[in-house]
């Protein structure tokens, strides 16, 4: 049952555009073991900027 809840939670986060920090950490450990991963705040900020555009939120003015 807890696996189902975890999966549903992950799906809901992806539907609203909230990236999975734990998946990012697993990826970094497996593919980039020599690099330090971003902390949760930096990761969230990075994903928001990638999705909505730079520090202006994608606005030109």
PyMOL commands that set and color helices and strands:
alter all, ss='L'
color gray80, all
select helices_A, chain A and resi 2-15+21-31+40-52
alter helices_A, ss='H'
color red, helices_A
deselect
rebuild
show_as cartoon
